[in-house]
Amino acid sequence: MSFKPFKALTFDVVGTLIDFEAGILNHIRGVVAEAAKAYSDDEILKAYREARAESDAGWWPDDLERCYHRIAAKLNLPDSVEYARGLALSVENFPAFPDSVEALQRLRKHFKLVATTNSRIWALNHMARTLGEPFDVRVTVDDVRFEKPDPQFFAYTRGVLASQGIVFEQILHVAQSQYHDIGVAKRLGYQVCWIERRHAQKGTGGTLESERTEPHYHFTSLAQLADAVEKELG
């Protein structure tokens, strides 16, 4: 399929561009190192995923404070207000995936880059700096007041881009999460590109589980998407 129709790439940020799983694991293994040794990465991420799925979950990453308490209780880890609040604040240091910065620079030569994230704006500001400030437009949960996969998030983003002269058919949505992005976006009529970050790993890690939706474009890294764009568009 061609990339020529597109003028904007709308990106999920957390999990697609920023390695939030590594960030969570780095914090927990850093503050409760000995106790955390009893658990694999998958076990810690499963506890996080289950905490995020609870009905009282709040907006990310403020909700990481609540999640830490739930993870600590489930895995019998040391718990404190400092450790819990520290997990939320550690977003400032969450790493980008190794290919994110360079691939975004290449993609920006051809498209307007749009951040569409369930995170608060304060967190996106940190993550955007980590990514080299690639975004032309930013849409956060603070703007929309609803989180993906709520269709209202996608409708809000369409409105923002329409005001800049970009119509629906000119948008390609790029994301890792089948649950938050790929499934709902395709049902809404978007062209979607799945960056399958966990292609070599079992399970969904820290991402909520979902039935798989077949995307229009499918890559296992952002670099592969940039390569495909350059092969066609130069």
C-alpha positions as CSV (number, residue, x, y, z in Angstrom):
1,M,0.0,0.0,0.0
2,S,1.2,3.5,-0.8
3,F,2.1,6.3,1.7
4,K,1.4,9.0,-0.9
5,P,-2.1,9.8,0.3
6,F,-0.9,10.8,3.8
7,K,0.0,14.2,5.1
8,A,0.0,13.4,8.8
9,L,1.1,10.6,11.0
10,T,-0.8,10.4,14.4
11,F,1.3,8.6,16.9
12,D,0.5,6.8,20.1
13,V,3.5,7.8,22.3
14,V,3.7,5.5,25.3
15,G,4.6,2.0,24.1
16,T,5.2,3.0,20.5
17,L,7.9,5.7,20.8
18,I,8.7,5.6,24.6
19,D,9.6,2.3,26.2
20,F,7.3,2.6,29.3
21,E,7.9,-1.1,30.2
22,A,11.6,-0.4,30.6
23,G,10.8,2.7,32.6
24,I,8.5,0.9,35.1
25,L,10.9,-2.0,35.5
26,N,13.9,0.4,36.0
27,H,12.1,2.2,38.8
28,I,10.8,-0.8,40.6
29,R,14.1,-2.7,40.4
30,G,15.9,0.4,41.4
31,V,14.0,1.2,44.6
32,V,13.2,-2.4,45.8
33,A,16.0,-4.3,44.2
34,E,16.3,-7.3,46.5
35,A,12.6,-7.9,46.8
36,A,12.1,-7.5,43.0
37,K,14.7,-10.2,42.3
38,A,12.0,-12.8,43.1
39,Y,10.0,-11.8,40.1
40,S,10.5,-11.8,36.3
41,D,9.9,-8.8,34.2
42,D,6.8,-10.4,32.9
43,E,5.4,-11.0,36.4
44,I,6.0,-7.3,37.3
45,L,4.4,-6.1,34.1
46,K,1.5,-8.4,34.5
47,A,0.8,-6.9,38.0
48,Y,1.1,-3.4,36.4
49,R,-1.3,-4.4,33.6
50,E,-3.9,-5.7,36.0
51,A,-3.6,-2.6,38.1
52,R,-4.2,-0.4,35.1
53,A,-7.3,-2.4,34.2
54,E,-9.0,-1.8,37.5
55,S,-12.1,0.3,37.5
56,D,-10.6,3.1,39.7
57,A,-7.7,3.7,37.3
58,G,-7.0,7.4,36.7
59,W,-5.1,9.4,34.1
60,W,-1.6,8.3,33.2
61,P,1.0,8.8,34.5
62,D,-0.5,10.2,37.7
63,D,-2.1,6.8,38.1
64,L,1.3,5.1,38.3
65,E,1.3,6.2,42.0
66,R,-1.8,4.1,42.6
67,C,-0.5,1.3,40.5
68,Y,2.7,1.0,42.5
69,H,0.7,0.4,45.7
70,R,-1.3,-2.3,43.9
71,I,1.8,-3.9,42.5
72,A,3.5,-3.9,45.9
73,A,0.5,-5.5,47.5
74,K,0.2,-8.2,44.9
75,L,3.9,-9.1,44.8
76,N,4.7,-8.4,48.5
77,L,7.2,-5.6,47.6
78,P,8.2,-2.9,50.0
79,D,5.7,0.0,49.8
80,S,5.9,3.7,50.6
81,V,4.4,7.0,49.4
82,E,7.9,7.9,48.2
83,Y,8.3,4.7,46.0
84,A,4.8,5.1,44.6
85,R,5.0,8.8,43.8
86,G,8.5,8.2,42.5
87,L,7.1,5.8,39.8
88,A,4.9,8.5,38.4
89,L,7.7,11.1,38.5
90,S,10.1,8.7,36.9
91,V,8.3,9.2,33.5
92,E,10.8,12.1,33.0
93,N,13.5,9.4,32.6
94,F,11.5,6.8,30.6
95,P,13.7,5.8,27.6
96,A,12.8,6.1,24.0
97,F,13.1,2.9,21.9
98,P,16.5,2.8,20.3
99,D,15.1,3.6,16.8
100,S,12.5,6.3,17.8
101,V,14.5,9.5,17.5
102,E,16.2,8.8,14.2
103,A,13.1,7.3,12.6
104,L,11.0,10.3,13.6
105,Q,13.5,12.7,12.1
106,R,13.3,10.8,8.8
107,L,9.5,10.6,8.9
108,R,9.2,14.3,9.6
109,K,10.7,15.1,6.2
110,H,7.5,13.7,4.6
111,F,4.6,14.2,7.1
112,K,3.3,16.3,9.9
113,L,3.9,14.4,13.1
114,V,1.1,14.4,15.7
115,A,1.3,13.1,19.3
116,T,-2.0,11.5,20.4
117,T,-1.5,10.2,23.9
118,N,-3.5,9.2,27.0
119,S,-0.8,10.9,29.1
120,R,-1.0,14.2,30.8
121,I,0.6,17.2,29.1
122,W,3.3,17.5,31.8
123,A,4.4,13.9,31.0
124,L,4.3,14.4,27.2
125,N,6.5,17.5,27.6
126,H,9.2,15.3,29.2
127,M,8.8,12.5,26.6
128,A,8.9,14.9,23.7
129,R,12.2,16.2,24.9
130,T,13.5,12.6,25.1
131,L,12.3,12.1,21.5
132,G,14.1,15.3,20.2
133,E,10.9,17.5,20.0
134,P,9.5,15.9,16.9
135,F,5.9,16.8,17.2
136,D,4.1,19.5,15.1
137,V,0.8,18.9,17.0
138,R,0.1,17.5,20.5
139,V,-3.2,16.0,21.6
140,T,-3.3,14.7,25.2
141,V,-5.9,13.5,27.7
142,D,-5.8,17.0,29.2
143,D,-7.2,18.3,26.0
144,V,-9.8,15.6,25.2
145,R,-10.8,14.6,28.8
146,F,-11.3,11.1,27.5
147,E,-8.7,8.3,27.1
148,K,-8.3,6.0,24.1
149,P,-9.9,3.7,23.1
150,D,-12.8,6.1,23.6
151,P,-13.8,7.2,20.0
152,Q,-14.1,10.8,21.3
153,F,-10.3,11.0,21.4
154,F,-10.0,10.2,17.7
155,A,-12.8,12.5,16.8
156,Y,-11.1,15.4,18.7
157,T,-7.8,14.7,16.9
158,R,-9.6,14.7,13.5
159,G,-11.1,18.1,14.3
160,V,-7.7,19.5,15.3
161,L,-6.1,18.3,12.0
162,A,-9.1,19.4,9.9
163,S,-8.6,23.0,11.2
164,Q,-5.1,22.7,9.7
165,G,-6.4,21.6,6.3
166,I,-5.7,17.8,6.8
167,V,-8.7,15.7,6.0
168,F,-9.4,12.2,7.4
169,E,-8.1,10.3,4.4
170,Q,-4.7,12.0,4.8
171,I,-4.1,10.6,8.3
172,L,-2.2,7.4,9.1
173,H,-2.5,6.3,12.7
174,V,0.7,4.6,14.0
175,A,0.6,2.7,17.3
176,Q,1.7,-0.3,19.3
177,S,-1.4,-1.0,21.3
178,Q,-4.0,-3.2,19.8
179,Y,-6.3,-2.3,22.7
180,H,-6.0,1.5,22.8
181,D,-5.4,2.3,19.2
182,I,-5.3,-0.2,16.4
183,G,-8.7,-1.9,16.9
184,V,-10.7,1.2,17.6
185,A,-9.0,3.3,15.0
186,K,-9.6,0.8,12.2
187,R,-13.2,0.4,13.2
188,L,-13.6,4.2,12.9
189,G,-12.2,4.1,9.4
190,Y,-8.7,5.2,10.0
191,Q,-5.8,3.7,8.0
192,V,-3.6,2.1,10.7
193,C,0.0,1.1,11.1
194,W,0.8,-1.4,13.8
195,I,4.3,-1.1,15.3
196,E,4.6,-4.5,17.0
197,R,7.2,-3.7,19.6
198,R,6.7,-7.0,21.4
199,H,7.0,-9.2,18.3
200,A,9.8,-11.3,19.8
201,Q,8.2,-11.6,23.2
202,K,5.3,-13.5,24.7
203,G,2.2,-11.8,25.9
204,T,1.3,-8.1,26.0
205,G,3.6,-7.0,28.8
206,G,2.3,-3.8,30.3
207,T,-0.3,-3.2,27.6
208,L,-4.0,-4.2,28.2
209,E,-4.9,-7.4,26.4
210,S,-7.1,-7.3,23.3
211,E,-8.2,-9.3,20.3
212,R,-5.9,-8.7,17.4
213,T,-7.0,-6.4,14.6
214,E,-5.3,-6.8,11.2
215,P,-3.7,-3.5,10.4
216,H,-3.2,-1.9,6.9
217,Y,0.5,-1.6,7.6
218,H,2.6,-3.8,9.9
219,F,6.2,-3.4,11.1
220,T,8.1,-4.5,14.1
221,S,10.0,-1.3,14.5
222,L,9.6,2.4,13.7
223,A,12.8,2.2,11.7
224,Q,11.1,-0.3,9.3
225,L,8.3,2.2,8.8
226,A,10.7,5.0,8.0
227,D,12.6,2.6,5.6
228,A,9.4,1.8,3.8
229,V,8.4,5.5,3.5
230,E,11.8,6.4,2.1
231,K,11.8,3.5,-0.4
232,E,8.6,4.9,-1.9
233,L,8.9,8.7,-1.3
234,G,12.6,9.1,-1.5
